Amino acid sequence: MAMAFVLGLLILSGLALSVWRLLDHRADLKAMSELVVGQPAQPPTFTADMIAHLPEPARRYFLYTIEPGTPLTSVATITMVERFGMGNRDKPNYLDFTATQVLAMPAGFVWKMRAQRGLMRLSGSDSQRWTRFWLMGLLPIARLGGDLDHTRSAFGRYVAEAVFWTPAAMLPSPGIS
């Protein structure tokens, strides 16, 4: 009787964690979709006249990163295939990983990853609103966000990444000077 209760409790706990993980996964995909739709279907194209009023270092940056005639996209979808270090410098303990990031300055970003080595699996996502990671797809190991420190850190991250991945998002416009 006691064994059946414990087994039932374990099964129920596993199901609850699976549903929780599925809800996180759906929230990730929804947030990514919301960011992607922010990109106009027919963005304007870049011209040197757009930056003529800027200081010379800013003009150099934009002329280096955006070729005249390039559509001004401010949303990037980036796919990564790499190794994720889970150790230290002497023993990095790498896991192979794949990730997709949608970067949409100034709206935000979502970075969604899966890593594994053998039976070891790590998955989760990071955004301006949350950091959520799961071990083996069932055990939540990191759940952060919703506070000012996380928001500031995430903002710094996606502004820095936008400089490289979506320089058009850095052009002067309403809200950006």
Buried (B, 14 or more C-beta within 10 A) or exposed (E): EEEEEEEEEEEEEEEEBEEBBEEBBEBBBEBBEBBBEBBEEEBEBBEEEBBEEBEEEBBEBBEEBBEEEBEBBBBBBBEEEEEBEBEEEEEEEBBEBBBBBBBBBBBBBBBBBBBBBEEEBBBBBBBBBBBBBBBEBBEBEBEEBEEEEBBEEBBEBBEEBBBEBBBBBBBEEEEEE
